């Protein structure tokens, strides 16, 4: 069953019209586009929402707090000093919704990007040497119960505890698996030190993927979209903002119809892998796309290809799908290691299984609507 918002907001359409009219997807956007979007969002919330809150300093303070929590949900990137410096914008978000220059999310993003690189160095240093699991200690991992780190040392300690816990989980699983398989045919005994090292390596790969995603995928537009969505959900938890690509993807998932190449994708150890190809689809007709291929880059027509490093499956899908009869180019790595570029024209793809359907049943004068 699909999860859909209780309110399918007009803001989704607003975002689509606004971002396209201002060229959000282009490389050289005109100045003031963020301001224009914010004003339209503010107007929509005040005039179009069924039960609007007052957009004032109190509302701004709520958005400010929630945005930083969304930006750094585990409170292990930003320092308390960063939050204190940003507090000069705590009461400005309502003004930004009414036409003032959009500054807060940019300053927050600059602080986040700087601290993110610092955190990247921390996890690499921590995972380069073994953890001592003989030491008893406790760690609070619920970010809601934690303040922002008071200084760099406190943040480093928070990362150490997090990484140690993640490694311990994998190490404990490895020890259990070793015990269960002992004596079985083909069993290879591994020392505790080996299992601990392999557990750290697994955590390191996970961290690498997370930070690659933050560097490659979480750009300024994504941070702005996060701000607008924080504003709308602060007004009402069922009110969501969708930028154009997300809106299109949402509509496609609900209808089960889209224009693409007909390849099923799967996230596999940091890669976007093709798991199957739909018969008769552009991918199938190309004769060059097979199950097991890794998609390295995606390009729209003659535009420059986008590296998929750090992308999740849904991110890649949004790039590969598009308008009918438009060109998409995939740079793929075959299982044997050779690299190929494949050009295809998008066609209509229909997914019969699992897409949303609706029905209206009449019982006398009453009507009951179902989405299933």
Residue pairs with C-beta under 8 A, 6 or more apart in sequence:
1 372
2 253
2 254
2 354
2 355
2 356
2 371
4 254
4 356
4 371
5 238
5 239
5 240
6 238
7 236
7 238
7 239
9 232
9 239
9 240
9 241
9 242
10 44
10 48
11 41
11 44
11 232
11 239
11 240
11 241
11 242
12 240
12 241
12 242
12 247
12 250
13 247
14 40
14 41
14 44
15 37
15 228
15 241
15 242
15 243
15 244
15 247
16 242
16 243
16 244
16 247
18 24
18 36
18 37
18 40
19 25
19 33
19 37
19 243
19 244
20 244
22 29
22 30
22 33
22 36
22 37
23 29
23 30
23 33
24 33
24 221
24 243
24 244
25 244
34 102
34 224
35 96
35 99
35 100
35 101
35 102
37 224
37 228
38 96
38 97
38 99
38 102
38 228
39 97
39 98
39 99
41 97
41 228
41 231
41 232
41 241
42 55
42 97
42 98
45 52
45 55
45 97
45 231
45 232
45 235
45 239
46 52
46 55
49 235
49 236
49 239
51 236
52 235
53 59
53 235
55 94
55 97
55 98
56 94
57 91
57 94
59 93
59 94
59 234
59 235
60 90
60 91
60 92
60 93
60 94
60 95
61 90
61 91
62 234
63 93
63 227
63 230
63 231
63 234
64 86
64 87
64 89
64 90
64 93
64 104
66 230
66 233
66 234
67 104
67 105
67 108
67 226
67 227
67 230
68 78
68 83
68 86
68 108
69 75
69 143
70 226
70 230
71 77
71 78
71 108
71 109
71 112
71 223
71 226
72 78
72 112
72 148
73 143
74 143
74 162
75 143
75 146
75 147
75 148
75 149
75 158
76 119
76 149
76 155
76 158
76 159
76 162
77 112
77 115
77 116
77 119
78 111
78 112
78 115
78 148
78 149
79 115
79 148
79 149
79 150
79 151
79 152
79 155
80 147
80 148
80 149
80 150
80 151
81 151
82 111
82 115
82 148
83 148
85 111
86 104
86 107
86 108
86 111
89 103
89 104
89 107
89 108
92 100
92 103
92 104
93 104
93 231
96 102
96 103
96 104
97 231
102 224
104 227
105 223
105 224
105 226
105 227
106 220
108 223
109 220
109 223
112 223
116 211
116 214
116 215
118 152
119 155
119 159
119 211
120 211
122 155
122 156
122 159
123 159
123 163
123 204
123 207
123 211
124 204
124 207
126 159
126 160
126 163
127 163
127 167
127 200
127 201
127 203
127 204
127 207
130 193
130 196
130 197
130 200
131 163
131 164
131 167
131 168
131 196
131 200
133 164
133 168
133 171
133 196
137 161
139 161
139 162
139 164
139 165
140 146
141 161
141 162
141 165
146 158
149 155
149 158
163 203
163 207
166 203
166 206
167 196
167 199
167 200
167 203
168 199
170 198
170 199
170 202
170 203
171 195
171 196
171 199
174 190
174 195
174 198
174 199
175 192
175 195
178 189
178 190
178 195
181 187
182 189
190 198
205 269
205 270
208 270
209 270
209 310
212 270
212 309
212 310
213 310
213 311
213 312
214 310
215 310
216 307
216 309
216 310
216 311
217 310
217 311
217 312
217 315
221 243
225 241
225 243
225 246
228 241
229 240
229 241
231 241
232 239
232 240
232 241
233 239
233 240
242 250
245 318
246 318
248 318
248 321
249 314
249 317
249 318
249 321
252 258
252 321
253 355
253 356
254 355
254 356
255 355
255 356
256 350
256 351
256 352
256 353
256 354
256 355
256 356
257 348
257 349
257 350
257 351
257 355
258 321
258 348
258 349
258 351
259 321
259 322
259 323
259 324
259 325
259 326
259 346
259 347
259 348
259 349
260 282
260 317
260 320
260 321
260 322
260 328
260 346
260 347
260 349
261 281
261 282
261 283
261 289
261 320
261 328
261 330
261 344
261 346
261 347
261 349
262 277
262 278
262 280
262 281
262 282
262 283
262 284
262 347
262 349
263 274
263 276
263 277
263 278
263 281
263 283
263 289
263 320
264 274
264 275
264 276
264 277
264 278
265 272
265 273
265 274
265 275
265 295
265 313
265 316
265 317
265 320
266 272
266 273
266 274
266 275
266 313
267 273
267 312
267 313
271 294
271 295
272 294
272 295
272 308
272 311
272 313
272 316
273 292
273 293
273 294
273 295
274 283
274 289
274 290
274 291
274 292
274 293
274 294
274 295
274 332
275 291
276 291
277 283
277 284
277 289
277 290
277 291
278 284
278 349
281 347
281 349
282 344
282 345
282 346
282 347
283 289
283 344
286 342
286 344
288 332
288 340
288 342
289 330
289 332
289 342
290 334
292 334
292 335
293 332
293 333
293 334
293 335
294 332
294 333
295 308
295 316
295 320
295 330
295 331
295 332
296 307
296 308
296 331
296 332
296 333
296 339
297 305
297 306
297 307
297 308
297 330
297 331
298 305
298 306
298 308
298 316
298 319
298 320
298 328
298 329
298 330
298 331
299 305
299 306
299 328
299 329
299 330
299 331
300 319
300 322
300 326
300 327
300 328
300 329
301 326
301 327
301 328
301 329
302 327
305 329
305 331
306 319
308 315
308 316
308 319
319 328
320 328
320 330
321 346
322 328
322 346
323 346
324 346
324 347
324 348
325 345
325 346
325 347
326 345
326 346
327 343
327 344
327 345
327 346
328 343
328 344
328 345
328 346
329 341
329 342
329 343
329 344
330 341
330 342
330 344
331 339
331 340
331 341
332 339
332 340
332 341
332 342
333 339
334 340
356 371
356 372
357 371
357 372
358 369
358 370
358 371
358 372
359 369
359 370
359 372
360 367
360 368
360 369
360 370
361 367
361 368
361 369
361 370
362 368
